[in-house]
């Protein structure tokens, strides 16, 4: 059972051959590992059947883990326009499944995810996986690193949601300066 301040975060690395996912518990200053894996779409038939399988698999993950929030990796810019379109469709279908259950979706660029995990936006998949394995003290490396990419999206969201956000209103710097003119030099 979750404590009132805990959240379950599902991270998704969308793909048309493999869809990686990772689930963490977000509470306190450190995320807690729950699970990760891949949905193999290679034998799902044509592109449209793969999209259907992405939708159904995402719904299945939601029903199994009951996430409060979902973090999804944004498509990266590549040279192959057709591949980018297919990847964008995969991401859109996963997002539609999440939104059909009224769960908030947060999108992160691959570079942002890598930077959140390794402090380097140009880190390799292997470096991201290695850092996650040390972070969670995991023993077995998954067969496909798409699983750790999904986990990395969830962890990135955890760190981003912990970052302080300045808002306008009574808690902003502007408001503080107006209320405390003698404290600012």
N, C-alpha and C positions, 0 to 999 in steps of 0.2 A: 504494500500500500504506500502511495506517495504522501509525503508531508505536504502541507498546504503551499509551501514555497518552492517545491520541486516541480520541474517540468521534464517531460520526455520530449526529446528532439530527434526527429528522423532526418537523416541526411541522405540525399539522393544524387548519384552521379549518373545522369541519363545517358543512354547509348542505344544504338540500334542492334548491336550484337550482344552486349552485356550491359545490364543496368546494375550499378553498385549501390549498396545501401549500408548505412550504419546507424545505430541507435544508441543514444547516450541519455543519462540522467543528469539534468542540469540543476545543481543545488550547491550552495556554498561557493568556495573559490575554485574548486576543481571539478571537472566533469567526471562522471562515472560511466564506465563501459557497460553496455547491455548486450549488444550483438552486432554482427556485420555479415554481409554475404553478397551474392550476386544472383541476378535473375538471368539465366541463359536464354537468349532470344534467337540463337542461330538456327534452330530447327522449327521456328514458329511460322514458316511460310514466307509469303511476300511481305512487303513493307507495311501494308495495312493490317495484316494479322499480327505483326510485331507491335504495332501501335496499340492494338486491342489488348495484347498480352501485357504491355507496359501499364495500361490503365487498370486491368484486373489485378496485376501483381501489386501495384501501388495501393489499391483498395485493400488487398489482403494484408499488406504490411500495416496499414492503418488499423484494420480490425484486430490484428494480433497484438500490436504494441501500444495502441491508443495514444499517439503523439499529440502533444499540445501545440507544437510548432514544427514546420518542415523547412529545412534548408536545402536548396538545390543549386547545383553547379550550373552556371550560365554557359551557353555554347561559346567556344573560343573561335576567334577568326582564323580561318585557314585558307589555303589556296583553292581547295576544291569546293565550289559553290554547292554542288549537289549533296556532298557530305554534310555541309553546314545546314542545308535545308532539312535533311533527314534528322539531324541531331536536334534542330530547333523544334521539329514536330514531336520528337520523343520527349523533349523537355515540356512542351506545351501539353501533351497528353498526361504526363505525370502531374503537372500543375493542376490540370482540370480535375483529375481524380481527387487531389488534396482539397481543392476548393469546393468540390461537391460535398465534402464532409465539413465545410465551414472551419477549416483549419488554416491559420495564417501561414503564408509562404514567404520565404526570404531567399533572394537570389544573390549569389556571390560569384564573382569572376574567378576563374581558375588561379590566376596570379594572387588574388586576395586570399584564397584558401591556402595556397602554398605558403604565403607569407605568414599567415596566422599560425601555422603549424611549425614551420622551420625557421622563420624570420628571413626567408629568402623567397622572393616571388618567382625565381627561376629554378627552384628546386626540382629534382626529378621525382617521378612516382616512387622510386625506391627510397629516396631520402625522406619523403613524406611518410611512407609506410614505416620506415625505421624509427622515426620520431614518435609516431603513434604507438608502436610496440613498446618503446621505452616508457612513454607516458602512462600507458595502461598496464604495463608489466604483462603483456600478452606473450604466449609461448609459441603458438603455431602461426606461421606466415600463411595467409590465404593463397590459394592457387592463382587467383586473379587479383591484381592490384586495384581493380575497379571497386572492390569491397572497401579497401582502405581509402579510396577517393570519396566514397559515400560517407564513411566515418569522418574523414577530414572536413567535409562540408558541415556536418553536425557540430564538430568541435569548433570550427571557425565561427559558426553562429553563436555558440556558447560564449566565446571570447568577445564577439562584437556586441552581444547583448549586455555584457558586463562593462563595456566602455562607457564612461560618463558622457552624457548628452547635454549640451547647453540648450536651454529652451528660453524663449522670451517669456517675460512675466516676472513674478516676484523672485525667482531663483536665478535670473540672468546676471551677468557681470554689469550690464548697464544699470540694472535696478540696484545692485549692491553699491555702485559708485554714487548714485544719486542719494541713497540712504546713508552713506558713510563717506562724505567728502573729505573729512580730516584723516582718513586712514589710507588714502591713495596719494602718492607723491609723484 
